């Protein structure tokens, strides 16, 4: 553990001083989000709003002491037509719920709009397509790479990055970092559970794998310094260990609008939500995931809603095949994205799509 007495920085926009007032406002916001979805054409609406206030105190026999106050929220809205295959999702998350009420209502409107656009979805065809992943999907699939830039994950065989340090794994214009000092980040923290000050870590720089996150134990193993990334993690029922983990994963923002990402003569599938990401081999990156809610095949400028397909590919190959990023970077945090991730929409070339066969 950290053996120095240290001063910790203050993380901006990490605590909403009016959180107790939001408890009374929350039902109104939920109703407004539902109404926004209905106004956009949804017939049914479901979802959940969660918010919390936490205080953490650190006192170590080695010297470090500190305390933090944190608030967070996440809203997940799903909107449906009468036929439940025609659905859409809207998400909103952050650290200051009383300043984010408009964003929560917008999440409901987005879910309703997507459900309406999904009406008439036809069976998708297997093949190789370009895919555009909205931030929700990119945070689950593409951010798996920086999320496993972790020596413990390498040690237990759950990372494909063990022998890739210093290699080009993505396009030259892509950088990704872990930033626990980011204002407004749900994972932001001034210090880790060992008392080490938190710091920004550049994981991928110009497409090259540059660093892992570390606590004091893994730092000694790798003959480097702790990055202030130690958290208690549950391995089996009732057992926790201090291990390195990400705080906020942050992707560099792109410069393309969604329309620009979908332009071109190549058949492109636009995915707005996914569930059930499962890996066949963590060390090589082979995985599959099921797109849910509204998705669309874009061909020659025409957008057709489709359904019942699966992305079956290699996450390392997809990371290297990123060829454009949107200018819509947003924070994503929900049950399919455990680490808060700031990511834009991402276009990936030549992605393998499968579908059920008779």
TORTORZA-10057 format. One record per residue (C-alpha): z, x, y. Coordinates in pm, whole numbers, plus 50000, padded with zeros to 5 digits. Layout:
ZXY;...
# end
This chain:
500005000050000;499765009750366;502585033850457;502175035250835;503735013051100;500774998951290;499784975451568;497324948051478;494664933351703;494604896751796;491754877151641;490194853351892;489464816751810;491464817851489;494044791351578;493614756651725;496724749251931;495904711951922;495674709751542;498564684951522;496714661051753;493674663351527;495644647051247;495504614551442;491854619651543;490554628151196;489984592251073;487944584651385;485804615651332;485214606450968;484144571351069;481864585251340;480264608951090;479694580350846;478164559051120;475884587651226;474564589750868;473984552250855;472224553051192;469794578751048;468884555450762;471454562150488;472644532550279;475784548750135;477934577650252;480564598650075;482364630850150;485604648050242;487224663250550;489864689950492;491844708150757;494894730550750;497394750750950;498834782350799;501254809350906;501504842750729;504194869150766;503994904950641;507004927450598;506644958850387;509304983450273;506825010450376;506944999650741;504124975850838;505094941550975;502874914451115;502284877251145;499344853951194;498694817251268;495474802351136;493714768851134;490554758650953;488514728250859;485524718750648;483594686250635;481174678250353;479044646950394;476624633350136;474364604150223;472404582749978;469734556249962;470024527549713;468504550649453;470994579149427;468264605249366;467414601649734;470284620049900;471124645250171;474004667950259;475574678450588;478274704950631;480504716150916;483264742150904;485234764651135;488624773051280;488944749251576;488534713151464;489394697751802;486484717151958;484064708951675;484074671051663;480444669051779;479374692851501;481124670951243;479294640151364;476024659651358;476724668450992;476774631450909;473534625651097;471884654850916;472924641150576;471574606650660;468304620350792;467714641550482;468464612350249;465814591850429;463294620250408;463964623450033;462764587949957;459914588049707;460724622349561;458474631349268;459024654348973;458664690749078;456354713448881;457424747148734;455754778348866;456084806649116;456614795749476;457834808849806;461194792649877;462974786050204;466724783650153;468674766750428;471974783750528;473994763550275;471864776049985;471354811250118;475144815150146;475504807249777;472504825949633;471484854649863;475044862449979;476004868849616;474784904549671;477184914449953;479924893649788;479784916749486;479744949149689;483204953749548;484464981749321;486624957949117;483624935649046;481704966548939;484574977648715;484734944648523;480954941148494;480414912848743;478214931548992;474664944948982;475464971049249;477384996849047;474765024549061;472775012649364;474685029249650;472255044449899;469275025549755;466885002349937;467794967849805;466394945850084;463854945950368;464224973150630;465144948450904;468054932350715;471694941750767;474814925150626;478434932850697;481924920850614;483754912950938;487394901450930;487624905951309;484954879951390;486124853451641;485984819051482;485514831851128;487394811750867;488104844250680;489114864550986;492454882650968;494174910451160;495514928250852;495294926550476;498064920150224;498874957250205;499374959850580;496144978650651;494384968250974;491224948350909;487904963751006;484224955751001;482374971150706;478594975050705;477574966850348;473784966950389;472134985250678;468374983150731;468084971050372;470065000250224;473334995250034;475875014850239;479435005550142;481874985549933;485024968250057;488224985649941;491974982449920;494225013049887;493925013949507;490135013049484;489875036249785;491755062749588;489485057149290;486405062349509;487985090049721;487575070650044;489695050050285;490865014050252;488784989750457;491724965850496;490324941850237;493274936350002;494124900749899;496084885649607;493614872849350;494414852149043;492934866948725;494514844548464;496914815348483;500044825748668;498994862048726;497874876849056;496884911849161;496154928149494;492414934349485;489644940349741;487724909649857;485434898850139;486624881350455;483534868450641;480084878750516;477724881350814;473924884350796;471814896351085;470134866751252;466374861351230;463844851051492;461884823051323;462184785551363;462284764151050;458724752651117;457584788851129;459324796450799;457464767550637;454064776850782;451374793450576;448884786450302;451204794950010;452994766149833;456594766749955;459694748049840;462364740250099;465854737349944;468714721450140;471564721449886;472404736049545;475094732749279;475924749248947;474884785149008;475334802948674;474604838948577;473114848648244;473774885348322;475854896348621;474934932948582;471194926748605;471374896248833;469684870248611;470834835548716;469854799348765;470934772449008;470154735449050;468854723249387;470494690249482;469834664249748;466694666149960;464094692849880;460454694649965;457184710149854;455204722050156;451504727150088;448774729850354;451144716250616;452074685550411;455744680650312;456394661149991;459914653449861;460484665849505;463324665649252;464524678448914;463764715548938;465814746748887;465654781149048;465634805948758;465304841248886;466984874748949;469194876649257;468474913749313;464744906749307;465154877149542;467174898649784;464404924649789;461754897349830;463224883050152;460344883050398;461584862150692;464804848050835;465484818851065;467174819251403;469684792851287;472574814551164;475624793151097;478954795650918;479004781150566;482214774850371;482674748450104;483394746449731;480124763549634;480674791149894;484214804549859;483774832950112;482924821450466;479354833050526;477364834750849;473724832850744;470414818150869;467704800850668;465934826550450;462414827450305;461924844849970;458504853049825;457474845949465;460514827849332;460504814348976;460964776548950;461544758848620;461734722048530;462834701548233;460204696347964;459894668847704;
# end
